[in-house]
Amino acid sequence: MAAGSCLLLLLLPSLVTASHSPPGCKIRITSKGLDLVKQEGLRFVEQELQNITVSDLHGNEGQFQYNISQVKVTDLQLAFSDLNFQPQQHLVFNINDASISLRFRRQLLYWFFYDIGSINASADGVHIYTVLQLSKDEAGRLKISNMSCNASIARMHAGFSGTLRKVYEFLSTFIVTGMRFLLSQQICPSLEHASLVLLNSLLDTVPVRNYVDEHIGIDYSLLRDPSISTDTLDLDFKGMFFPRVREDQELENHAVEPVIKETERMVYVAFSEYFFDSAMHSYFQAGVLTIELQGEKVPKDLEVLLRATFFGTIFMLSPSVDAPLRLVLQVSAPPRCIIKPSGTSVSVSAFLNISLVPPDRPPVQLSSMAMETKLSAKVYLQGKALRVQLDLRRFRIYSKQSALESLALFSLQAPLKTLLQLTIMPIINERTKKGVQIPLPEGMDFTREVVTNHAGFLTVGADLHFSKGLREVIEKYRPVPTATAYSSSRPAEPSLDPSSL
């Protein structure tokens, strides 16, 4: 028993670590960002409430029979509204003292008198309290998993006109009470559909696991449910790249976990060294970190210098020393990213093989050099794409064979560095130019971005703006209703025949 307890105590730290894997990418939305979401969300709620469908209202009082139909919302005033964070996983949307204007069709039969027309009504003191629960679904995507709603109407008024106005005023208590009940019963179902169906379709536009290019992809799945405080919402993403030839490959994360403390901007996105390391590791696994230059692609000045350096070897070759040169630059190990407060750099180890390629004969290797380079990396955000611009800072070559050959290669240091700067670096930067998308919904973009380096991670602070409205994006991805659902939800046309009342 004691031995089992000791074993459990030994395993406990590893179990805790496994349950809290550090994120490669982290996003924080602040109260300022939530205010912007509230403005756009309020417009969306207004549009949804305007589409409320209210059932027909039938009734009779003595010899009076009435039918209220074709109820339409004509105007909404949602002046007092709040959208707030509620720990641990909730958003609270609260609307106070709103008003809803309605217009509906009336039919009245009193003995032999039949009257039809329209009625304008107003629901005042409308209160809507909605709580949205956010969580991670099975695919690792952020979802609204549950919703609770409470709606009430304090007062309702109806204005009547026509020949039987006095009769309607007599029946107004029955009509208004019924309309108030029916309207309040439709508010929450409408918002529930808007949240659990329509807004979730918007969240479906966030990239979770997709391809970056023909070589690698990225996994943006959530590691856990969102963490919500009174001022912030934090999302922990795996942030791991993978080679497309081995999509099930997992790279263990030993990097420092990003820590976001700022709240001044609307949103903050943090990337650890693991995020960039997994990208370079995936490219290495995909076998694309190799560049070959041959013949006319080798700069002329460098070719002359290389032929002079290896003249003795070339002179002994048969049949000719005029064979084209071939340079193959191949990364020997996955590059490593180092993020410090002073800047971001990438360390690369590679081999440079120099060969002659005689026509119709096997290549003749002249030298195989080891290279160690350090690149400075400028990380920036453009739209929703995170991009990296690389520049050569330090460069060293040496021979793998002997120290004497390393000394002989010293004269090649400067020209090879120039080759890298003028020929190789543009090729690499062209590959990184496209960048990788940050996991935000479609229609939402960053502005006023600021990149800040920390020890082991960097953060991008930015403000948000909607390049597309919620309605525009949701309509694009709205689930198509079935014909059965449509026909059952469509209100029936009221009859104009008095005998039907």
Salt bridges, closest charged atoms under 4 A:
GLU40 OE1 - ARG43 NH2 2.43
GLU48 OE2 - ARG471 NH2 2.48
ASP115 OD2 - ARG106 NE 3.20
ASP124 OD2 - HIS157 NE2 3.89
GLU169 OE2 - ARG165 NH1 2.98
ASP204 OD1 - ARG141 NE 3.66
ASP204 OD1 - LYS143 NZ 2.39
GLU214 OE2 - HIS215 NE2 3.42
ASP219 OD2 - ARG209 NH1 3.02
ASP219 OD2 - LYS238 NZ 3.63
ASP234 OD1 - ARG28 NE 2.80
ASP236 OD1 - LYS26 NZ 3.81
ASP236 OD2 - ARG224 NH1 2.69
GLU250 OE2 - LYS238 NZ 3.29
GLU252 OE1 - HIS254 NE2 3.73
GLU257 OE1 - HIS20 NE2 3.67
ASP277 OD2 - ARG336 NE 3.29
GLU303 OE1 - LYS300 NZ 3.83
GLU303 OE2 - ARG307 NE 3.17
GLU372 OE1 - ARG396 NH2 3.11
GLU442 OE2 - LYS468 NZ 2.97
GLU442 OE2 - LYS476 NZ 3.07
ASP463 OD2 - ARG448 NH1 2.25
GLU475 OE2 - ARG471 NH1 3.19
GLU475 OE2 - ARG478 NH2 2.79
